[in-house]
Amino acid sequence: MIHITLPDGSVKTFDEGVTPMDVAKSISEGFARNVISANFNGTNIETVTPLTTDGSLVLYTWRDDEGKTAFWHSSAHVLAQAIEELYQGAKLTIGPAIENGFYYDVDFGDHNVSEKDFKSIETKMLEIARGKHDFKMRSASKAEALDLYKNNPFKTELIENLEDGTITFCDHSTFTDLCRGGHIPNTGIIKAVKILSVAGAYWRGNENNPQLTRVYGISFPKQKELTEYIEMLEEAKKRDHRKLGKELELFTFSKRVGQGLPLWLPKGAALRERLENFLKAAQKKAGYEMVVTPHIGQKELYETSGHYAKYGEDSFQPILTPKEDEEFLLKPMNCPHHCEIYNSTQWSYKDLPKRFAEFGTVYRYEQSGELHGLTRVRGFTQDDAHIFCTPDQLDKEFKDVIDLVLYVFGSLGFENFTAQVSIRDPKNPDKYIGDVANWEKAEQAIINAASDKGLNYVIEEGEAAFYGPKLDFMVKDALGRRWQLGTIQVDYNLPERFELSYKGSDNESHRPVMIHRAPFGSMERFVALLLEHTGGNFPLWLMPTQVIILSISEKYEKYSQKVLNLLENDEIRALVDHRNETIGKKIREAEMQKHPYMIIIGEQEEAEGKITVRQHGGADLGMISVEAFSEIIKEDIKKTLKSF
């Protein structure tokens, strides 16, 4: 007999060889019908895998993220089979599940796959799925695996790096693929599929390797869910920050300047400035001091911090000077510079905490194929700050940063979020620097703070920064997509590497603890997500132009100017559209520009000394005084812009 522990803590006893599906049926036949995957003692397994030891079992349905991962991973196998049957000679490589769907990287040889081929691939996938073929795992020797893929150099390379006795295959229908496991019971559960796009991808992400074709797809257990997803994608296209950024004249890119280096236009620069001033005001209240650091630093600086060893491949090449053996780097991070600012003075425990903040631009050499609008760039500005404190101050300082992040989210309309405590992967210690005891202290400090603040959080192994664990905020946007936005990190390691110190009450030298934090993350990515979340309809306090004044004809320009002056006196951002166009055209264009309020001025408005107000979207507020309208604006801003 074996003992199976379920997520609610209950323990059930079964005969050895019981399967996860048997366990599910013992709970409820109805529940079992929805179970599609399982995890036993931390390893993803199939629902038919025999259990032979005591352990903890988690059963997943489509509603669970893990269930979706198994569903989409299995669908990738079906996609691979469809490609193999449709394109003779195509060489398969890898095909994982991703956050929404799956992909498979393929060397299609002489075949050129494009959008016109999507329908035939989908048809073949559904044909395979209707066969209700079971997914079956089996072990294979290294020799057997190499023989199976003797004509596929990509799979052969993967197998060469595996140990004999650890190699497994997954079979379904007439198809076999190298795989570690984690599948749904059979192909019949897949009811709807959609090939979304194709793109180029280098083998193993290395631009020196052959270029493959990456086929993206998604699948669902119901056609209705696919239909809803396609509708969401259409809405996402309308909200694409690259499209909106162009329409709203916020930013642009130039081939002459270089890929991944955004140019902020006047309206975008003003938007950034408002975001910066908003955070600077909150930081000032919270005791932060602004600092400024250069865009480059000596290579030695980043070797000391560990950034060069970890990020050197993703950084721009060193800058050589006329002096022999002198090398500089475009800075990939601000934190080493802030450590040196701290090091410029000998501090006492009475001086701490020190909170240094900077909107500092950093540079990473992202591969050209991974660049994407403002969300993936080569130069970006972080709303960076580093807090140097005593161990006794750590808990309060960390919680204060949580409060700051929540203030930012609340003022910008990000209300649906969870927190993620990102800790080390204990199986890969080489990924991290520093003492294990310090890591444990830092991880526990974050967990305690998140618990005390009542955050809805999960713990994710392997997601920590190389120098310390962190608390990441995962925000859901208006379309239900999840984004990592805002991060707080606890770091015992950089203070050690830079030999930071303060004099304690015992007159001895001690190491401070360092907190890294960035509520926005990067200004570029934050603006992109804010654009897509709001569809360009920013909170009123942030809008580049809050009011557009539309005069019916040139006769009313003088009164329009008077209204503009009154609004500007109340610090309301307004413009007058003086163009000799019809009022209908002016309104349509004002709607496209997302102006929150339109003021219409004609004969009656001038005669009565009032204005007619129309909201973005068509709501009519009627004719009111300028003073009354100013109060409406102020109240609207108060509702969104929280006090800190």
Buried (B, 14 or more C-beta within 10 A) or exposed (E): EBEBBBEEEEEBEBEEEBBBBBBBBBBEEEEBEBBBBBBBEEEBBBBBBEBEEEBBBBBBBBEBEBBBBBBBBBBBBBBBBBBBBBBEEBBBBBBEBEEBBBBBBBBBEEBEBEEEBBEEBBEBBBEBBEBBBBBBBEEBEBEEBBEBBEEBEBBBBBBEEEEEEEBBBBBBBEBBBBBEBBBBBBBBBBBBBBBBEBEEBBBBEEEEEEEBBBBBBBBBBEEEBBEEBBEBBEEBEEBBBBBBBEEBEBBEBEEEEEEBBBEBBEBBBBBBEBBBEBBBEBBEEBEBEEBEBEEBBBBBBBBBBBBBEBBBEBBBEBEEEEEEEEEBBBBBBBBBBBBBBBBEEEBEBEEBBBBBBBBBBBBBBBBEBEBBBBBBBBBBBBBBBBBBBBEEBBBEBBBBBBEBBBBBBBBBBBEEBBBBBBBBEEEEEEEBBBEEEBBEBBBEBBBBBBEEBEBEBEBBBEBBBBBBBBBBBBBBBBEEBBBBBBBBBBBBBBBBBBEBBBBEEEEEEBBBBBBBBBBBBBBBBBBBBBBBBBBBBBBBBBBBBBBBBBBBEEEBBEBBBBBBEBBEEBEBBBBBBEEEEEBEEBBEBBBEBBBBBBBBBBEEBBEEEBBBBBBBEEEEBEEBEBEEBBEBBEEBBEEBBBEB
